[in-house]
Amino acid sequence: MKKLRITVNGKAYEVDVEVLEDTDNGPGYGFPQANRHPEPHPHAPAPAAPGPGSARAEVDKRIRRPPSNNEKELTSPIAGMVVEIKVKPGDTVAENDLLMIIEAMKMNTHISSPVSGKIQDIRVKEKDGVTQGQVLITFA
């Protein structure tokens, strides 16, 4: 038996789980091997950062900075419902600070600041439905 802690809707539960099969080299607990993150070999070189024109760099850029025609606007990368807003107008934020959480398909997406600056206006409130590309926050 293994003891696990599971959190559901913010409430933590401790459960005992009987492990019927467990191998270190194969899939575990129904998750494919690809979901595991092995520790790097201590003498292996660090993975190279993606180059500026690489496909990975482009994906990273889109994830970090949702599309907007205006650098002073943060738009929603997804359609969903605003679960929590972590800032208020007048707050000063740094790039990558958590601004709000949007739920879509029962999954929470953390929306981070694309720039350092001051929050000028928040154009949504908690429990609002939002569409992809909708302006969420403007920066001063």
GIFEN-V482193 format. One record per run of one state. SS is the DSSP state (alpha for helix, beta for strand, coil for the rest). FROM is the first residue (numbers start at 1). LEN is the number of residues. If there is no record, write none. Layout:
BEGIN
ss-><SS;SS>
from-><FROM;FROM>
len-><LEN;LEN>
END
This chain:
BEGIN
ss-><coil;beta;coil;beta;coil;beta;coil;beta;coil;alpha;coil;alpha;coil;beta;coil;beta;coil;beta;coil;beta;coil;beta;coil;beta;coil;beta;coil;beta;coil>
from-><1;2;9;11;18;28;29;31;32;33;36;55;65;73;76;80;86;92;94;98;105;107;113;117;123;129;131;135;140>
len-><1;7;2;7;10;1;2;1;1;3;19;10;8;3;4;6;6;2;4;7;2;6;4;6;6;2;4;5;1>
END
